[in-house]
């Protein structure tokens, strides 16, 4: 009944905390109705939300919306698109079967849906499962240890997006342009543009007419022609599986005031606080920057047997490089210090980029395997290393070297970035070079790099495509 309150039994969360859940359908329905009114939806017109891309964060984001608003089927439709035909390998199928049988709630759900038998057959090798097939049952291929709610999955891109009101970009930055160029063909007859929320963290470098960064939201804008005010970025210091398990988290939705404020309210949940901010591009770039240094952190952790001292030395140098780079990108870098460090910290603790660095250093992965890893998805830090290096090596962006007293490209003051480029992109050195870079006696005190950035007018607005 609308407006009713149902008090549930206390829940013990995975973090050990105990809370009393209060189901207030009226509160959620009121938020949904308010957002529908802002969009100008009539009573018989569904609010259509579709996620494009089904990686860990994209799948969790869609599942969170489904859990909150999916019950109001006469008012909202929530779906997710992923490519069809991706087979689940035998090892993953076996592990998925173990996950299912370890969770009584998931097991009972699959039995009720007559979906359990196919997982038995896949475990025995008698059947091949597909990624879109298991996603319908709530399993993301990149995150099978965290069962989600069942979702409506679409494998036809045109069917998914042609009349969507909100499109959530959960694609890696390396795939965003290609997919949204295809989407443009399906939006030619639209009267009004959709709202697009991008979750993607990654960048590309462009050198003409001047060196500048291309972010996923800009890729989307250029590919589709959707007005910039309708394209937003959402990101924050979080791990997708932990958010779905209701660990407390926060994020920022960045973009034009017209949509970011109502969207922040619509997306906010008791365990997932969404703030709003006007600085879209800078937050988006910072989301890509921390992935660069997370890979190096993973290498250092592995090569030093998790030495706390070595990791802290690396952290001091990598954060000083990030601070230096932010002074090039924004006029008020101090406003980004907290969000950037928080996002970097969580990525170093548990992110896929740090994991990738560890696996490369251990020899359990090789660069020849590419940066799309089974069970993890796209390692976006690899392409970001190449993009930031290419961008910051341009002589037109020269800054004064503190010791040599001559103009140098900014990358010359970023030895960690230079080393990661030699390891990951040029493949001139192996992962041990990251330790050599840290132990170089010629290396400046990281404090000096920060002082240089703070005492000089380094800001280059052209890097973000601004006049």
C-alpha positions in Angstrom: 0.0 0.0 0.0 1.4 3.4 -0.9 2.7 5.2 2.1 2.9 2.0 4.3 5.9 1.2 6.4 7.1 -2.3 6.9 9.7 -2.8 9.6 11.9 -5.8 9.0 14.1 -7.8 11.3 17.7 -6.5 12.0 20.2 -7.3 9.2 23.8 -8.2 9.9 25.9 -6.9 7.1 29.2 -8.3 5.9 31.1 -5.5 7.6 29.7 -6.7 11.0 27.3 -3.8 11.5 23.7 -4.3 12.5 20.9 -2.2 11.2 17.1 -2.3 11.1 15.8 -2.1 7.6 12.8 0.0 7.0 10.9 -0.5 3.8 9.1 2.6 2.8 7.8 2.0 -0.7 6.0 5.4 -0.6 9.4 7.2 -0.2 10.9 5.5 -3.2 7.7 5.9 -5.2 7.6 9.6 -4.4 11.2 10.0 -5.6 10.3 8.2 -8.8 7.2 10.2 -9.3 9.1 13.5 -8.7 11.8 12.5 -11.3 9.1 11.5 -13.8 7.5 14.9 -13.4 10.8 16.6 -14.0 11.1 14.6 -17.2 7.6 15.5 -18.2 6.4 11.8 -18.3 2.6 11.2 -18.6 0.9 8.7 -16.3 0.9 6.0 -19.0 4.4 6.6 -20.3 7.2 4.4 -18.8 10.4 6.0 -17.6 12.9 3.9 -19.6 16.4 3.4 -18.2 19.0 1.3 -19.9 22.6 0.4 -19.0 25.0 0.0 -21.9 27.8 -2.3 -21.0 27.7 -5.0 -18.3 31.0 -4.8 -16.5 31.1 -4.9 -12.7 30.2 -1.3 -12.1 27.7 -1.1 -14.9 25.9 -4.2 -13.8 25.9 -3.2 -10.1 24.5 0.3 -11.0 21.7 -1.3 -13.0 21.0 -3.8 -10.2 20.8 -1.0 -7.6 18.2 0.8 -9.7 16.3 -2.5 -10.2 16.3 -3.2 -6.5 15.0 0.3 -5.7 12.6 1.0 -8.5 12.0 -2.2 -10.4 8.9 -3.0 -8.3 7.1 -0.1 -9.9 6.6 -1.8 -13.2 3.8 0.5 -14.4 6.1 3.5 -14.0 9.7 2.5 -14.9 11.5 -0.1 -17.0 15.1 -0.9 -16.2 17.2 -3.0 -18.6 20.8 -3.6 -19.4 22.5 -4.2 -22.8 25.5 -6.4 -23.4 26.8 -8.2 -26.4 25.5 -11.7 -27.0 27.6 -14.7 -27.7 30.3 -14.4 -25.0 30.8 -18.0 -23.7 31.6 -18.7 -20.1 34.7 -20.8 -19.8 34.6 -24.1 -17.9 36.6 -22.9 -14.9 34.3 -19.9 -14.4 31.2 -22.2 -14.7 32.6 -24.5 -12.0 33.3 -21.5 -9.7 29.8 -20.1 -10.4 28.2 -23.4 -9.4 30.1 -23.2 -6.1 28.9 -19.7 -5.5 25.3 -20.7 -6.2 25.4 -23.6 -3.8 27.0 -21.5 -1.0 24.1 -19.1 -1.0 20.8 -20.5 0.0 18.8 -17.5 -1.2 20.4 -17.6 -4.6 19.9 -21.4 -4.9 16.2 -21.2 -4.0 15.7 -18.3 -6.4 17.2 -20.3 -9.3 15.2 -23.4 -8.5 12.0 -21.3 -8.4 12.9 -19.8 -11.8 13.7 -23.3 -13.2 17.2 -22.0 -13.9 19.3 -24.2 -11.7 19.7 -27.2 -13.9 21.6 -25.4 -16.6 24.3 -24.5 -14.0 24.5 -28.2 -13.0 25.0 -29.1 -16.7 27.6 -26.4 -17.2 29.5 -27.6 -14.1 29.6 -31.1 -15.6 30.7 -29.7 -19.0 27.5 -30.8 -20.7 26.4 -27.3 -21.5 27.9 -23.9 -22.5 26.7 -20.9 -20.6 26.8 -17.4 -22.1 27.4 -14.1 -20.3 24.1 -12.5 -21.3 22.3 -15.7 -20.1 23.8 -15.7 -16.6 23.3 -11.9 -16.3 19.6 -12.5 -16.6 19.9 -14.6 -13.5 22.0 -11.9 -11.7 25.6 -13.0 -12.4 28.0 -10.5 -13.9 30.8 -12.4 -15.7 33.4 -10.0 -14.2 32.1 -10.5 -10.7 30.6 -13.9 -10.2 31.3 -14.0 -6.5 28.7 -11.3 -5.9 25.2 -12.4 -7.1 23.0 -9.5 -8.1 19.3 -9.3 -8.6 17.9 -10.8 -11.8 17.9 -8.3 -14.7 16.2 -7.7 -18.0 19.0 -8.2 -20.5 18.9 -7.0 -24.1 21.5 -8.1 -26.7 20.2 -5.9 -29.5 21.6 -2.5 -29.1 18.9 -0.7 -31.2 16.1 -2.3 -29.2 17.9 -1.3 -26.0 18.5 2.4 -26.6 16.2 3.8 -29.3 13.6 5.2 -26.9 15.5 5.2 -23.7 15.1 8.3 -21.4 18.3 7.6 -19.4 21.3 5.7 -20.9 24.0 4.7 -18.4 27.4 4.2 -20.0 29.1 1.3 -18.3 31.5 0.6 -21.2 35.3 0.9 -20.9 36.6 4.2 -22.4 38.3 2.2 -25.1 34.9 0.9 -26.4 32.7 4.0 -25.7 33.3 5.9 -29.0 32.6 2.9 -31.2 29.4 1.8 -29.5 27.9 5.4 -29.2 28.7 6.0 -32.9 26.5 3.0 -33.6 23.8 4.4 -31.2 23.8 7.7 -33.1 22.2 5.8 -36.0 19.3 4.8 -33.8 18.6 8.3 -32.5 18.2 10.1 -35.8 14.4 10.3 -35.5 14.4 11.3 -31.8 12.5 14.5 -31.0 14.3 15.0 -27.6 17.7 13.8 -26.5 18.1 11.3 -23.7 20.0 11.9 -20.5 23.4 10.0 -20.5 25.2 9.1 -17.3 28.8 7.9 -17.9 30.5 5.6 -15.3 33.6 5.2 -17.5 37.1 6.1 -16.1 39.6 6.5 -18.8 41.0 9.0 -21.3 42.5 9.4 -24.8 45.0 11.9 -25.9 44.6 14.1 -29.0 47.4 16.3 -30.3 45.6 18.4 -32.9 45.0 21.3 -33.1 46.7 21.5 -29.6 47.4 18.7 -27.1 44.2 17.9 -25.2 42.4 15.1 -23.4 39.3 13.4 -24.7 37.2 11.9 -22.0 34.3 9.4 -22.4 31.6 12.1 -22.0 33.3 14.0 -24.8 33.5 10.9 -26.9 29.7 10.4 -26.4 28.9 14.1 -27.2 30.9 14.0 -30.4 29.6 10.6 -31.4 25.9 11.3 -30.8 25.4 15.0 -31.0 23.6 14.9 -27.6 23.9 18.3 -25.9 26.6 18.5 -23.3 24.1 19.5 -20.6 22.5 16.1 -21.0 25.7 14.1 -20.5 26.9 13.6 -16.9 29.7 11.7 -15.1 29.3 9.6 -12.0 32.2 8.4 -10.0 33.7 8.0 -6.6 35.9 6.0 -4.2 34.1 2.7 -4.3 34.3 -1.0 -5.2 31.3 -2.3 -7.1 30.8 -5.5 -5.2 31.0 -3.8 -1.9 28.4 -1.2 -2.9 26.0 -3.9 -3.9 26.6 -5.6 -0.5 25.5 -2.3 1.1 28.9 -1.2 2.4 28.5 2.6 2.9 29.8 4.5 -0.1 29.6 7.9 -1.8 29.9 9.3 -5.3 29.6 12.5 -7.2 27.4 13.1 -10.2 29.0 15.9 -12.2 27.5 18.0 -15.0 25.0 20.7 -15.7 22.8 21.8 -12.8 19.6 21.1 -14.8 20.0 17.3 -14.4 22.7 16.7 -11.8 20.7 17.9 -8.9 17.5 15.9 -9.6 19.6 12.8 -10.6 21.6 13.0 -7.3 18.3 12.8 -5.4 16.9 10.0 -7.6 20.1 7.9 -7.3 20.8 8.4 -3.6 20.2 5.5 -1.3 20.8 5.1 2.5 24.1 3.3 1.9 25.1 5.0 -1.4 25.2 8.8 -1.0 25.4 10.8 -4.2 26.6 14.4 -4.2 26.5 16.7 -7.1 29.3 18.9 -8.6 29.5 21.1 -11.7 33.1 20.2 -12.6 32.5 17.2 -14.9 35.6 16.9 -17.1 38.2 17.3 -14.3 36.5 14.7 -12.1 36.3 12.4 -15.1 40.0 12.9 -15.9 41.0 12.3 -12.2 39.1 9.0 -12.4 41.4 7.9 -15.2 44.6 9.3 -13.6 44.4 7.2 -10.5 44.2 4.0 -12.6 47.7 4.8 -14.0 49.4 4.8 -10.6 47.4 1.9 -9.2 49.1 -0.4 -11.7 52.5 0.7 -10.4 51.3 0.2 -6.8 50.4 -3.4 -7.5 53.8 -4.0 -9.0 55.6 -2.5 -6.0 53.5 -4.5 -3.6 54.3 -7.8 -5.4 58.0 -7.1 -5.9 58.6 -6.2 -2.3 56.4 -8.9 -0.7 53.9 -6.3 0.5 56.5 -4.2 2.2 54.6 -1.3 4.0 57.7 0.9 3.7 58.2 0.4 0.0 54.5 1.0 -0.7 54.6 4.2 1.3 57.6 5.4 -0.6 55.8 4.7 -3.8 52.6 6.4 -2.5 54.6 9.5 -1.7 56.0 9.7 -5.2 52.9 8.8 -7.1 50.7 11.2 -5.2 53.2 14.0 -5.8 53.1 13.3 -9.6 49.3 13.3 -9.5 49.2 16.6 -7.7 51.7 18.0 -10.2 49.5 16.8 -13.1 46.3 18.3 -11.5 48.0 21.7 -11.4 48.3 21.4 -15.2 44.7 20.5 -15.6 42.8 22.8 -13.3 43.0 26.3 -11.9 41.9 25.2 -8.4 43.5 21.8 -7.9 43.1 21.9 -4.1 39.4 21.2 -4.6 40.3 17.8 -6.1 42.8 16.7 -3.5 40.3 14.8 -1.3 38.3 13.1 -4.0 41.4 12.1 -6.0 43.3 10.7 -3.0 40.2 8.8 -1.8 39.6 7.3 -5.2 43.3 6.4 -5.5 43.3 4.8 -2.0 40.4 2.5 -2.7 41.9 1.5 -6.1 45.2 0.7 -4.5 43.5 -1.4 -1.8 41.2 -3.5 -3.9 40.9 -2.2 -7.5 41.5 -4.3 -10.7 44.3 -2.0 -11.9 46.4 -2.7 -8.7 45.5 -6.4 -9.0 46.7 -6.3 -12.6 50.1 -4.7 -11.6 50.5 -7.5 -9.0 49.8 -10.3 -11.5 52.2 -8.8 -14.1 55.0 -8.5 -11.5 54.3 -12.1 -10.3 54.4 -13.4 -13.9 50.9 -14.8 -13.6 49.8 -12.5 -16.4 51.8 -11.3 -19.4 51.4 -8.1 -21.4 50.8 -10.2 -24.5 47.5 -11.3 -23.0 46.2 -7.7 -23.6 44.3 -5.5 -21.2 41.0 -7.3 -21.3 41.3 -10.0 -18.6 38.8 -12.8 -18.1 36.9 -12.4 -14.8 38.1 -8.8 -14.4 37.2 -7.0 -17.6 39.1 -4.1 -19.1 42.2 -2.8 -17.3 41.7 0.8 -18.2 44.9 2.0 -16.5 47.0 0.6 -19.4 45.6 2.8 -22.1 45.6 5.7 -19.6 49.4 5.3 -19.1 49.8 5.7 -22.9 47.5 8.7 -23.1 48.9 10.7 -20.2 52.5 10.0 -21.4 51.7 11.0 -24.9 50.0 14.2 -23.8 52.6 15.3 -21.2 55.5 14.6 -23.5 54.6 17.5 -25.8 57.1 20.3 -25.9 54.4 22.9 -26.3 53.4 22.2 -22.7 57.0 22.8 -21.4 57.6 23.7 -17.8 60.9 24.8 -16.1 63.0 22.0 -14.7 64.0 22.8 -11.1 67.6 21.6 -11.3 68.5 22.0 -15.0 66.8 25.4 -15.2 65.6 24.8 -18.7 62.2 24.1 -20.2 61.2 20.4 -20.4 58.1 18.5 -21.2 56.0 17.9 -18.1 56.5 14.1 -18.3 60.2 14.7 -17.4 59.1 15.6 -13.9 57.0 12.4 -13.6 59.5 9.5 -13.4 56.9 7.0 -12.3 54.7 7.7 -15.3 57.8 7.5 -17.6 58.7 4.1 -16.1 55.2 2.7 -16.4 55.2 3.8 -20.1 58.4 1.9 -20.7 57.1 -1.2 -19.0 53.5 -1.3 -20.3 53.5 0.5 -23.6 57.0 0.3 -25.0 57.8 -2.9 -23.3 61.5 -1.9 -23.0 61.7 -2.9 -19.3 60.2 -5.4 -17.0 58.2 -4.6 -13.9 61.3 -4.5 -11.7 62.1 -1.1 -13.3 59.5 0.5 -11.1 61.7 -0.3 -8.1 64.8 1.1 -9.8 62.8 4.3 -10.5 62.0 4.6 -6.8 65.6 3.9 -5.7 67.2 6.3 -8.2 69.5 8.6 -6.2 68.8 11.4 -8.6 65.1 11.3 -7.8 63.9 14.6 -6.3 62.1 14.7 -3.0 58.4 14.4 -3.9 57.8 17.5 -1.8 59.8 19.5 -4.3 57.6 18.4 -7.1 54.5 19.7 -5.2 56.2 23.0 -4.4 57.1 23.5 -8.0 53.5 22.9 -9.0 52.2 25.3 -6.3 54.7 28.1 -7.0 54.3 28.3 -10.7 51.4 29.1 -13.0 51.2 25.7 -14.6 47.5 25.6 -15.5 47.0 24.7 -19.1 43.3 25.1 -19.9 43.8 23.8 -23.4 44.5 20.3 -22.0 40.8 20.0 -21.2 39.8 21.6 -24.5 39.1 25.0 -22.9 40.2 28.3 -24.4 
